[in-house]
Amino acid sequence: MGGRLRVGQVYRYASGKDQAAPQVDGFPNFHHVTHSPGLKRALLERGINGMAKVSAPGGARRPAIFIRSSPWKAGTEQTPWHDVFDMDNGHVRYFGDHKAGLSAAPGTTTGNATLLDAFDGHQCHTPEDRAKATPLLLFRSVSRNGQPKGHVEFCGLGVIERTERLVQWGGREHTTFVNYVYDIALIDLTAEDEEVAWEWIEARRNEAVADSAALDLAPKAWCEWVKNGNSALPRLRRRVARAKVTKVRDQRPQPGSPELADLELVYRHFDGRKHDFEALASAVAARVLRGSGHSYVEGWLTRRSGDGGADFVGRIDLGSGLAGTSLVVLGQAKCVKLDNLVSAEQIARIVARLRRGWIGVYVTTGAYSEPAQTEMVEDQYPIVLINGLDLVRELRGMARDDHGGNLTACIEHILAGQETVITNRRPEEILLE
């Protein structure tokens, strides 16, 4: 019998694929943990690795799909996209395997075809059909001992919630191409102490084991999803209860890091250019909110004077039709020296402008003081804080996705359209658009 995959554990994925040794170089051996006597090895050679389907009682099923994200490849010609792993909130945004220059249709590449097939199973309407659905086991490459390859972190068990076709930039010719992106819900494994038992996957690989029998070995939350469907995902999603206060040092780039160079570039570019920085902040806020799975609409920048504490306006749309509603987003933007701290009083200025059902976003090149964060948590302020480190990470992602990695070109593109959206309209007018 195999072992257990534990969320957050780093495994050694050695090229020799030795299955006998429990550990390799001081790390648990991936090939040992996933060893099934008499069966082919579980592999992470590609980004999307689908196990071969088996002819089980009741029809064919795929035992599992192993997904591997390699952050060190993000932004390269081979991998121009940037996957998002928000493990604390149980959300992964993963890009498919279509690339620039391929003649095949986007949905026919091996990885996309495998995930689209799994998506169909995850959208089934009956428990009997969902019992056959393919579990996704997600990993991301991590660097250990100075080496970016050979180590993977287990990130959890997933269900595909949504899939979307989109246009991306990439390749040597800097051309666009069509790919798929998948929004994946990570399933809560609290009842299993954050572990997935390999014997469940082994049972799914056994042609003699019925779907219902294999399900007896599945994590509790997976069984609940099979029983109740996607309407149960909000309460079955993985959530990590963390202290809401982030140390100041963790909000700032490390000395000598690429992020520090990017943040210094941003500060030099926008120091003394208040309105220009507001346009940048609005674009970054839009990316952050959309990256969390929300439907966000950018509105406008406020006039240079008399803005009443808000620098930009946007809207979040929730649901649709009679089952939908919209929230006004008020944004504050402050381009300050990198060692500056935003105080509780400064945050309170925009909070005072919020009405019932509105939320705030504060974007700065600096950091937020710990007392300011504590007050925000204790008073339950409905506000999103984006510090300098988060700011440049989002900008770098935008540069990778749309401007070939050129941060300056990304900034210039954002500023090019700002004059058309500066107005003194009342914030609630965004709800009428």
DRENDO-1510 file (C-alpha; in Angstrom, 1 decimal, always signed):
<recs>
REC; n; res; u; v; w
REC; 1; MET; +0.0; +0.0; +0.0 .
REC; 2; GLY; +1.2; +3.5; -0.7 .
REC; 3; GLY; +1.7; +6.3; +1.8 .
REC; 4; ARG; +0.0; +9.7; +2.3 .
REC; 5; LEU; +0.4; +13.0; +0.6 .
REC; 6; ARG; +0.4; +15.8; +3.1 .
REC; 7; VAL; -0.5; +19.4; +2.2 .
REC; 8; GLY; +2.5; +21.7; +2.5 .
REC; 9; GLN; +5.0; +18.8; +2.6 .
REC; 10; VAL; +7.9; +19.0; +0.1 .
REC; 11; TYR; +8.8; +15.8; -1.7 .
REC; 12; ARG; +11.9; +14.8; -3.5 .
REC; 13; TYR; +11.1; +14.1; -7.2 .
REC; 14; ALA; +14.4; +12.5; -8.3 .
REC; 15; SER; +15.1; +11.7; -11.9 .
REC; 16; GLY; +16.1; +8.1; -11.0 .
REC; 17; LYS; +12.5; +7.5; -9.8 .
REC; 18; ASP; +13.6; +5.0; -7.2 .
REC; 19; GLN; +10.5; +3.7; -5.4 .
REC; 20; ALA; +12.3; +1.7; -2.6 .
REC; 21; ALA; +13.8; +4.5; -0.5 .
REC; 22; PRO; +11.4; +6.2; +1.9 .
REC; 23; GLN; +13.6; +9.4; +1.8 .
REC; 24; VAL; +16.0; +10.9; -0.7 .
REC; 25; ASP; +18.4; +13.7; +0.2 .
REC; 26; GLY; +16.5; +14.3; +3.5 .
REC; 27; PHE; +13.0; +14.6; +1.9 .
REC; 28; PRO; +10.2; +12.2; +1.6 .
REC; 29; ASN; +10.5; +10.3; -1.7 .
REC; 30; PHE; +7.5; +11.1; -4.0 .
REC; 31; HIS; +8.0; +7.8; -5.9 .
REC; 32; HIS; +7.9; +5.8; -2.7 .
REC; 33; VAL; +4.8; +7.5; -1.3 .
REC; 34; THR; +2.9; +7.0; -4.6 .
REC; 35; HIS; +4.2; +3.5; -5.2 .
REC; 36; SER; +1.6; +0.9; -6.3 .
REC; 37; PRO; +3.1; -2.6; -6.7 .
REC; 38; GLY; +2.4; -4.0; -10.2 .
REC; 39; LEU; +1.2; -0.6; -11.6 .
REC; 40; LYS; +2.9; +2.1; -13.5 .
REC; 41; ARG; +4.5; +5.0; -11.6 .
REC; 42; ALA; +2.7; +8.2; -10.9 .
REC; 43; LEU; +4.6; +10.9; -12.7 .
REC; 44; LEU; +5.0; +14.7; -12.7 .
REC; 45; GLU; +6.9; +15.0; -15.9 .
REC; 46; ARG; +4.5; +17.5; -17.4 .
REC; 47; GLY; +2.3; +20.3; -16.1 .
REC; 48; ILE; -0.8; +18.1; -16.6 .
REC; 49; ASN; -0.3; +14.4; -16.0 .
REC; 50; GLY; -3.4; +12.2; -16.4 .
REC; 51; MET; -3.3; +8.6; -15.3 .
REC; 52; ALA; -4.6; +6.2; -17.8 .
REC; 53; LYS; -8.3; +5.4; -17.6 .
REC; 54; VAL; -9.4; +2.0; -16.3 .
REC; 55; SER; -12.5; -0.1; -17.2 .
REC; 56; ALA; -14.1; -0.2; -13.8 .
REC; 57; PRO; -17.6; -1.6; -13.1 .
REC; 58; GLY; -20.1; +0.9; -14.4 .
REC; 59; GLY; -17.8; +2.4; -17.0 .
REC; 60; ALA; -14.3; +3.8; -17.5 .
REC; 61; ARG; -12.8; +6.2; -15.0 .
REC; 62; ARG; -9.5; +8.1; -14.7 .
REC; 63; PRO; -7.9; +7.4; -11.3 .
REC; 64; ALA; -6.4; +10.9; -10.9 .
REC; 65; ILE; -4.8; +13.9; -12.6 .
REC; 66; PHE; -1.5; +15.2; -11.3 .
REC; 67; ILE; -1.0; +18.9; -11.9 .
REC; 68; ARG; +2.4; +20.5; -11.5 .
REC; 69; SER; +3.1; +24.2; -11.6 .
REC; 70; SER; +6.6; +25.5; -12.1 .
REC; 71; PRO; +6.8; +29.1; -10.8 .
REC; 72; TRP; +10.4; +29.5; -11.9 .
REC; 73; LYS; +9.2; +29.0; -15.5 .
REC; 74; ALA; +6.6; +31.8; -15.4 .
REC; 75; GLY; +7.1; +34.5; -17.9 .
REC; 76; THR; +9.4; +32.4; -20.2 .
REC; 77; GLU; +8.7; +31.8; -23.9 .
REC; 78; GLN; +7.8; +28.2; -23.0 .
REC; 79; THR; +5.5; +29.2; -20.1 .
REC; 80; PRO; +4.4; +32.8; -20.5 .
REC; 81; TRP; +1.5; +32.5; -18.0 .
REC; 82; HIS; +1.6; +32.8; -14.3 .
REC; 83; ASP; -0.4; +30.3; -12.2 .
REC; 84; VAL; -2.0; +31.4; -9.0 .
REC; 85; PHE; -2.0; +29.2; -5.9 .
REC; 86; ASP; -4.1; +30.8; -3.0 .
REC; 87; MET; -4.0; +27.8; -0.7 .
REC; 88; ASP; -5.2; +29.8; +2.3 .
REC; 89; ASN; -8.5; +30.5; +0.5 .
REC; 90; GLY; -8.7; +27.2; -1.4 .
REC; 91; HIS; -8.4; +28.7; -4.9 .
REC; 92; VAL; -6.0; +27.8; -7.8 .
REC; 93; ARG; -6.0; +29.4; -11.2 .
REC; 94; TYR; -4.1; +27.1; -13.5 .
REC; 95; PHE; -3.3; +27.7; -17.2 .
REC; 96; GLY; -3.6; +24.9; -19.8 .
REC; 97; ASP; -0.8; +23.6; -22.0 .
REC; 98; HIS; -1.5; +25.3; -25.3 .
REC; 99; LYS; +1.4; +27.4; -26.5 .
REC; 100; ALA; +2.3; +29.9; -29.2 .
REC; 101; GLY; +3.1; +28.3; -32.5 .
REC; 102; LEU; +1.1; +25.2; -32.1 .
REC; 103; SER; -1.2; +24.3; -35.0 .
REC; 104; ALA; -3.5; +22.0; -32.9 .
REC; 105; ALA; -6.7; +23.5; -31.7 .
REC; 106; PRO; -6.4; +24.7; -28.0 .
REC; 107; GLY; -8.7; +22.1; -26.5 .
REC; 108; THR; -7.0; +19.2; -28.3 .
REC; 109; THR; -3.5; +19.4; -26.7 .
REC; 110; THR; -2.9; +16.5; -24.3 .
REC; 111; GLY; -3.2; +18.5; -21.1 .
REC; 112; ASN; -6.2; +20.7; -22.0 .
REC; 113; ALA; -8.0; +17.6; -23.4 .
REC; 114; THR; -7.4; +15.8; -20.1 .
REC; 115; LEU; -8.6; +18.7; -17.9 .
REC; 116; LEU; -11.6; +19.5; -20.1 .
REC; 117; ASP; -12.7; +15.9; -19.8 .
REC; 118; ALA; -12.3; +16.1; -16.0 .
REC; 119; PHE; -14.3; +19.3; -16.0 .
REC; 120; ASP; -17.2; +17.5; -17.7 .
REC; 121; GLY; -17.1; +15.0; -14.9 .
REC; 122; HIS; -16.9; +17.7; -12.2 .
REC; 123; GLN; -20.1; +19.2; -13.7 .
REC; 124; CYS; -22.2; +16.0; -13.5 .
REC; 125; HIS; -25.6; +16.3; -11.9 .
REC; 126; THR; -25.9; +13.0; -10.0 .
REC; 127; PRO; -23.9; +11.5; -7.2 .
REC; 128; GLU; -23.5; +8.3; -9.2 .
REC; 129; ASP; -21.8; +10.2; -12.0 .
REC; 130; ARG; -19.7; +12.4; -9.6 .
REC; 131; ALA; -18.4; +9.2; -7.9 .
REC; 132; LYS; -16.6; +8.6; -11.2 .
REC; 133; ALA; -15.2; +12.1; -11.4 .
REC; 134; THR; -11.4; +12.5; -11.5 .
REC; 135; PRO; -9.7; +13.9; -8.5 .
REC; 136; LEU; -7.0; +16.6; -9.1 .
REC; 137; LEU; -3.8; +16.3; -7.0 .
REC; 138; LEU; -1.9; +19.6; -7.2 .
REC; 139; PHE; +1.8; +20.2; -6.8 .
REC; 140; ARG; +4.1; +23.2; -7.4 .
REC; 141; SER; +7.9; +23.1; -7.9 .
REC; 142; VAL; +9.9; +24.6; -5.1 .
REC; 143; SER; +13.6; +25.4; -4.8 .
REC; 144; ARG; +15.7; +23.6; -2.3 .
REC; 145; ASN; +19.4; +23.6; -1.8 .
REC; 146; GLY; +19.7; +26.3; -4.5 .
REC; 147; GLN; +18.1; +24.0; -7.1 .
REC; 148; PRO; +14.8; +24.9; -8.8 .
REC; 149; LYS; +14.2; +21.4; -10.0 .
REC; 150; GLY; +13.7; +18.1; -8.3 .
REC; 151; HIS; +11.4; +19.1; -5.4 .
REC; 152; VAL; +7.6; +19.5; -5.3 .
REC; 153; GLU; +5.2; +20.7; -2.7 .
REC; 154; PHE; +1.8; +19.0; -2.4 .
REC; 155; CYS; -0.9; +21.7; -2.5 .
REC; 156; GLY; -4.0; +19.6; -2.1 .
REC; 157; LEU; -7.0; +18.0; -3.7 .
REC; 158; GLY; -9.0; +19.9; -6.3 .
REC; 159; VAL; -12.3; +20.2; -8.2 .
REC; 160; ILE; -12.6; +22.3; -11.4 .
REC; 161; GLU; -15.2; +25.0; -10.8 .
REC; 162; ARG; -14.9; +27.0; -14.1 .
REC; 163; THR; -12.9; +26.9; -17.3 .
REC; 164; GLU; -12.4; +29.8; -19.8 .
REC; 165; ARG; -10.8; +30.3; -23.1 .
REC; 166; LEU; -8.6; +33.3; -23.2 .
REC; 167; VAL; -5.9; +35.0; -25.4 .
REC; 168; GLN; -2.3; +35.1; -24.2 .
REC; 169; TRP; +1.0; +36.5; -25.3 .
REC; 170; GLY; +4.0; +34.3; -25.9 .
REC; 171; GLY; +6.6; +32.7; -28.1 .
REC; 172; ARG; +9.7; +34.0; -29.8 .
REC; 173; GLU; +7.7; +36.0; -32.2 .
REC; 174; HIS; +5.7; +37.7; -29.4 .
REC; 175; THR; +2.4; +36.6; -30.9 .
REC; 176; THR; -0.9; +35.9; -29.2 .
REC; 177; PHE; -2.5; +32.5; -28.9 .
REC; 178; VAL; -5.6; +31.0; -27.5 .
REC; 179; ASN; -5.4; +28.8; -24.3 .
REC; 180; TYR; -7.6; +27.6; -21.5 .
REC; 181; VAL; -7.5; +28.6; -17.8 .
REC; 182; TYR; -9.0; +26.6; -15.0 .
REC; 183; ASP; -10.4; +27.8; -11.7 .
REC; 184; ILE; -9.9; +25.0; -9.2 .
REC; 185; ALA; -11.4; +24.7; -5.7 .
REC; 186; LEU; -9.1; +23.1; -3.2 .
REC; 187; ILE; -11.1; +20.7; -1.0 .
REC; 188; ASP; -10.9; +20.8; +2.8 .
REC; 189; LEU; -8.8; +18.0; +4.3 .
REC; 190; THR; -9.2; +18.9; +7.9 .
REC; 191; ALA; -10.9; +15.6; +8.8 .
REC; 192; GLU; -7.8; +13.8; +7.4 .
REC; 193; ASP; -5.3; +16.0; +9.1 .
REC; 194; GLU; -4.4; +17.6; +5.8 .
REC; 195; GLU; -3.5; +14.3; +4.1 .
REC; 196; VAL; -4.7; +12.3; +1.1 .
REC; 197; ALA; -4.3; +8.5; +1.5 .
REC; 198; TRP; -2.7; +6.9; -1.5 .
REC; 199; GLU; -4.9; +3.8; -1.0 .
REC; 200; TRP; -7.8; +5.8; -2.4 .
REC; 201; ILE; -6.0; +6.4; -5.7 .
REC; 202; GLU; -4.9; +2.8; -5.7 .
REC; 203; ALA; -8.5; +1.7; -5.4 .
REC; 204; ARG; -9.5; +3.9; -8.2 .
REC; 205; ARG; -6.8; +2.3; -10.3 .
REC; 206; ASN; -8.1; -1.2; -9.6 .
REC; 207; GLU; -10.5; -2.3; -12.4 .
REC; 208; ALA; -12.3; -4.7; -10.0 .
REC; 209; VAL; -13.2; -1.9; -7.5 .
REC; 210; ALA; -16.6; -0.2; -8.1 .
REC; 211; ASP; -16.8; +3.6; -7.9 .
REC; 212; SER; -18.8; +3.4; -4.6 .
REC; 213; ALA; -16.2; +1.1; -3.0 .
REC; 214; ALA; -13.4; +3.4; -4.0 .
REC; 215; LEU; -15.3; +6.3; -2.6 .
REC; 216; ASP; -15.3; +4.7; +0.9 .
REC; 217; LEU; -11.5; +5.5; +1.0 .
REC; 218; ALA; -11.9; +9.2; -0.2 .
REC; 219; PRO; -11.5; +12.2; +2.0 .
REC; 220; LYS; -14.7; +13.2; +3.9 .
REC; 221; ALA; -15.2; +16.5; +2.0 .
REC; 222; TRP; -14.8; +14.8; -1.4 .
REC; 223; CYS; -17.5; +12.4; -0.4 .
REC; 224; GLU; -19.8; +15.3; +0.6 .
REC; 225; TRP; -19.1; +16.9; -2.8 .
REC; 226; VAL; -20.0; +13.7; -4.6 .
REC; 227; LYS; -23.2; +13.6; -2.6 .
REC; 228; ASN; -24.3; +17.2; -2.9 .
REC; 229; GLY; -22.5; +18.6; -6.0 .
REC; 230; ASN; -20.9; +22.0; -6.6 .
REC; 231; SER; -23.5; +23.9; -4.6 .
REC; 232; ALA; -21.6; +22.5; -1.5 .
REC; 233; LEU; -18.2; +23.8; -2.6 .
REC; 234; PRO; -18.4; +27.1; -0.6 .
REC; 235; ARG; -18.5; +25.1; +2.7 .
REC; 236; LEU; -16.1; +22.4; +1.5 .
REC; 237; ARG; -13.4; +24.7; +0.3 .
REC; 238; ARG; -10.1; +24.7; +2.1 .
REC; 239; ARG; -9.8; +27.7; +4.5 .
REC; 240; VAL; -6.8; +28.5; +6.6 .
REC; 241; ALA; -7.5; +30.5; +9.8 .
REC; 242; ARG; -4.5; +32.8; +10.1 .
REC; 243; ALA; -3.6; +35.9; +12.1 .
REC; 244; LYS; -4.7; +38.8; +10.0 .
REC; 245; VAL; -1.7; +41.0; +10.9 .
REC; 246; THR; +1.3; +40.8; +8.6 .
REC; 247; LYS; +4.8; +41.9; +9.9 .
REC; 248; VAL; +6.1; +45.0; +8.3 .
REC; 249; ARG; +9.2; +43.2; +7.1 .
REC; 250; ASP; +7.0; +40.7; +5.2 .
REC; 251; GLN; +5.4; +43.6; +3.3 .
REC; 252; ARG; +8.7; +44.8; +1.9 .
REC; 253; PRO; +10.9; +43.4; -0.8 .
REC; 254; GLN; +14.2; +41.7; +0.3 .
REC; 255; PRO; +17.3; +43.8; -0.2 .
REC; 256; GLY; +18.9; +43.2; -3.6 .
REC; 257; SER; +15.8; +41.4; -4.9 .
REC; 258; PRO; +14.1; +41.9; -8.3 .
REC; 259; GLU; +11.0; +43.0; -6.5 .
REC; 260; LEU; +13.0; +45.8; -4.7 .
REC; 261; ALA; +14.3; +47.0; -8.1 .
REC; 262; ASP; +10.8; +47.0; -9.5 .
REC; 263; LEU; +9.4; +48.9; -6.6 .
REC; 264; GLU; +12.2; +51.5; -6.7 .
REC; 265; LEU; +11.4; +52.0; -10.4 .
REC; 266; VAL; +7.7; +52.5; -9.6 .
REC; 267; TYR; +8.5; +55.1; -6.9 .
REC; 268; ARG; +10.9; +57.0; -9.1 .
REC; 269; HIS; +8.4; +57.1; -11.9 .
REC; 270; PHE; +5.4; +58.3; -9.8 .
REC; 271; ASP; +7.0; +60.4; -7.1 .
REC; 272; GLY; +5.2; +63.7; -7.3 .
REC; 273; ARG; +2.7; +62.4; -9.9 .
REC; 274; LYS; -0.3; +61.7; -7.7 .
REC; 275; HIS; -2.9; +61.2; -10.4 .
REC; 276; ASP; -0.8; +59.0; -12.5 .
REC; 277; PHE; -0.2; +56.7; -9.5 .
REC; 278; GLU; -3.9; +56.6; -8.9 .
REC; 279; ALA; -4.4; +55.2; -12.5 .
REC; 280; LEU; -1.8; +52.5; -11.7 .
REC; 281; ALA; -3.4; +51.7; -8.4 .
REC; 282; SER; -6.8; +51.3; -10.0 .
REC; 283; ALA; -5.4; +48.8; -12.5 .
REC; 284; VAL; -3.6; +46.8; -9.8 .
REC; 285; ALA; -6.7; +46.7; -7.6 .
REC; 286; ALA; -8.7; +45.4; -10.6 .
REC; 287; ARG; -6.2; +42.6; -11.1 .
REC; 288; VAL; -6.2; +41.7; -7.4 .
REC; 289; LEU; -10.0; +41.5; -7.1 .
REC; 290; ARG; -10.4; +39.6; -10.4 .
REC; 291; GLY; -7.7; +37.2; -9.3 .
REC; 292; SER; -9.8; +36.2; -6.3 .
REC; 293; GLY; -12.5; +35.1; -8.8 .
REC; 294; HIS; -14.7; +38.2; -8.6 .
REC; 295; SER; -16.3; +40.0; -11.5 .
REC; 296; TYR; -14.8; +43.5; -11.3 .
REC; 297; VAL; -15.5; +46.6; -13.4 .
REC; 298; GLU; -13.1; +49.5; -13.4 .
REC; 299; GLY; -14.9; +52.9; -13.1 .
REC; 300; TRP; -13.0; +56.2; -13.0 .
REC; 301; LEU; -10.4; +58.3; -11.3 .
REC; 302; THR; -11.6; +61.2; -9.2 .
REC; 303; ARG; -10.6; +64.8; -9.8 .
REC; 304; ARG; -7.4; +66.2; -8.4 .
REC; 305; SER; -9.2; +68.1; -5.6 .
REC; 306; GLY; -12.4; +67.6; -3.7 .
REC; 307; ASP; -12.2; +63.8; -4.0 .
REC; 308; GLY; -13.5; +63.4; -0.4 .
REC; 309; GLY; -11.0; +60.6; +0.4 .
REC; 310; ALA; -11.4; +58.4; -2.6 .
REC; 311; ASP; -9.0; +58.3; -5.6 .
REC; 312; PHE; -10.7; +55.8; -7.8 .
REC; 313; VAL; -14.0; +54.0; -8.1 .
REC; 314; GLY; -14.9; +50.5; -9.3 .
REC; 315; ARG; -17.6; +47.9; -8.9 .
REC; 316; ILE; -17.8; +44.2; -7.9 .
REC; 317; ASP; -20.7; +42.2; -9.4 .
REC; 318; LEU; -21.9; +39.2; -7.5 .
REC; 319; GLY; -24.3; +36.6; -9.0 .
REC; 320; SER; -26.6; +37.5; -11.9 .
REC; 321; GLY; -30.2; +38.6; -12.6 .
REC; 322; LEU; -32.5; +38.6; -9.6 .
REC; 323; ALA; -29.9; +36.6; -7.7 .
REC; 324; GLY; -27.2; +39.2; -8.2 .
REC; 325; THR; -26.0; +42.4; -6.6 .
REC; 326; SER; -23.2; +44.9; -7.0 .
REC; 327; LEU; -20.9; +46.6; -4.6 .
REC; 328; VAL; -19.2; +50.0; -4.9 .
REC; 329; VAL; -15.4; +49.9; -4.5 .
REC; 330; LEU; -13.7; +53.1; -3.3 .
REC; 331; GLY; -9.9; +53.2; -3.8 .
REC; 332; GLN; -7.2; +55.1; -2.1 .
REC; 333; ALA; -3.7; +55.4; -3.6 .
REC; 334; LYS; -0.5; +56.6; -1.9 .
REC; 335; CYS; +2.9; +56.7; -3.6 .
REC; 336; VAL; +5.2; +57.2; -0.6 .
REC; 337; LYS; +8.8; +56.4; +0.2 .
REC; 338; LEU; +9.4; +52.7; +0.5 .
REC; 339; ASP; +10.2; +52.8; +4.2 .
REC; 340; ASN; +7.0; +54.7; +5.0 .
REC; 341; LEU; +4.2; +53.2; +7.1 .
REC; 342; VAL; +0.5; +53.8; +6.5 .
REC; 343; SER; -1.2; +54.6; +9.8 .
REC; 344; ALA; -4.6; +53.7; +11.2 .
REC; 345; GLU; -5.7; +57.3; +10.8 .
REC; 346; GLN; -4.9; +57.2; +7.1 .
REC; 347; ILE; -6.9; +54.0; +6.5 .
REC; 348; ALA; -9.8; +55.4; +8.6 .
REC; 349; ARG; -10.1; +58.3; +6.1 .
REC; 350; ILE; -11.4; +56.1; +3.3 .
REC; 351; VAL; -13.3; +53.8; +5.7 .
REC; 352; ALA; -15.3; +56.9; +6.8 .
REC; 353; ARG; -16.5; +57.3; +3.2 .
REC; 354; LEU; -17.9; +53.8; +2.9 .
REC; 355; ARG; -21.6; +53.2; +3.0 .
REC; 356; ARG; -23.4; +50.0; +3.7 .
REC; 357; GLY; -22.5; +47.5; +1.0 .
REC; 358; TRP; -19.4; +49.3; -0.1 .
REC; 359; ILE; -15.8; +48.2; +0.3 .
REC; 360; GLY; -12.5; +50.0; +0.2 .
REC; 361; VAL; -9.1; +49.3; -1.4 .
REC; 362; TYR; -5.9; +51.0; -0.3 .
REC; 363; VAL; -2.8; +50.8; -2.5 .
REC; 364; THR; +0.6; +52.0; -1.5 .
REC; 365; THR; +4.3; +51.7; -2.3 .
REC; 366; GLY; +5.0; +51.5; +1.4 .
REC; 367; ALA; +3.7; +49.1; +4.1 .
REC; 368; TYR; +0.9; +49.1; +6.7 .
REC; 369; SER; +1.7; +49.5; +10.4 .
REC; 370; GLU; +0.8; +46.6; +12.6 .
REC; 371; PRO; -1.5; +48.8; +14.8 .
REC; 372; ALA; -3.3; +49.9; +11.7 .
REC; 373; GLN; -3.9; +46.3; +10.7 .
REC; 374; THR; -5.0; +45.3; +14.2 .
REC; 375; GLU; -7.6; +48.1; +14.2 .
REC; 376; MET; -8.8; +47.1; +10.8 .
REC; 377; VAL; -9.3; +43.5; +12.0 .
REC; 378; GLU; -10.9; +44.4; +15.3 .
REC; 379; ASP; -13.3; +46.9; +13.8 .
REC; 380; GLN; -14.0; +44.6; +10.8 .
REC; 381; TYR; -13.3; +47.3; +8.3 .
REC; 382; PRO; -14.4; +46.1; +4.8 .
REC; 383; ILE; -11.1; +47.1; +3.1 .
REC; 384; VAL; -8.4; +45.4; +1.0 .
REC; 385; LEU; -4.8; +46.4; +1.7 .
REC; 386; ILE; -2.2; +46.2; -1.1 .
REC; 387; ASN; +1.3; +47.0; +0.1 .
REC; 388; GLY; +4.4; +47.7; -1.9 .
REC; 389; LEU; +5.5; +44.1; -2.3 .
REC; 390; ASP; +2.1; +43.0; -3.5 .
REC; 391; LEU; +1.9; +46.0; -5.8 .
REC; 392; VAL; +5.1; +45.1; -7.8 .
REC; 393; ARG; +4.2; +41.4; -7.9 .
REC; 394; GLU; +0.9; +42.2; -9.5 .
REC; 395; LEU; +2.6; +44.7; -11.9 .
REC; 396; ARG; +5.2; +42.1; -12.8 .
REC; 397; GLY; +2.4; +39.6; -13.5 .
REC; 398; MET; +0.6; +42.2; -15.8 .
REC; 399; ALA; +3.9; +42.8; -17.6 .
REC; 400; ARG; +4.4; +39.1; -18.2 .
REC; 401; ASP; +0.9; +38.5; -19.4 .
REC; 402; ASP; +0.5; +41.4; -21.7 .
REC; 403; HIS; +3.8; +43.2; -22.4 .
REC; 404; GLY; +6.4; +40.5; -22.9 .
REC; 405; GLY; +7.8; +41.1; -19.4 .
REC; 406; ASN; +8.5; +44.8; -20.0 .
REC; 407; LEU; +7.5; +46.6; -16.8 .
REC; 408; THR; +8.0; +50.1; -18.3 .
REC; 409; ALA; +5.8; +49.3; -21.3 .
REC; 410; CYS; +3.1; +47.9; -18.9 .
REC; 411; ILE; +3.1; +51.2; -16.9 .
REC; 412; GLU; +3.0; +53.3; -20.0 .
REC; 413; HIS; +0.0; +51.3; -21.3 .
REC; 414; ILE; -1.9; +51.8; -18.1 .
REC; 415; LEU; -1.2; +55.6; -18.1 .
REC; 416; ALA; -2.1; +56.0; -21.8 .
REC; 417; GLY; -5.9; +55.7; -21.1 .
REC; 418; GLN; -6.2; +57.5; -17.8 .
REC; 419; GLU; -7.4; +60.9; -19.1 .
REC; 420; THR; -10.6; +59.5; -20.5 .
REC; 421; VAL; -11.8; +58.2; -17.1 .
REC; 422; ILE; -11.1; +61.2; -14.8 .
REC; 423; THR; -14.4; +62.6; -13.5 .
REC; 424; ASN; -16.1; +64.1; -10.5 .
REC; 425; ARG; -19.2; +61.7; -10.6 .
REC; 426; ARG; -20.7; +60.4; -7.4 .
REC; 427; PRO; -19.4; +56.9; -6.6 .
REC; 428; GLU; -22.9; +55.3; -6.5 .
REC; 429; GLU; -23.3; +56.1; -10.2 .
REC; 430; ILE; -21.0; +53.1; -10.9 .
REC; 431; LEU; -24.0; +50.9; -10.0 .
REC; 432; LEU; -26.0; +52.3; -13.0 .
REC; 433; GLU; -23.5; +51.3; -15.7 .
</recs>
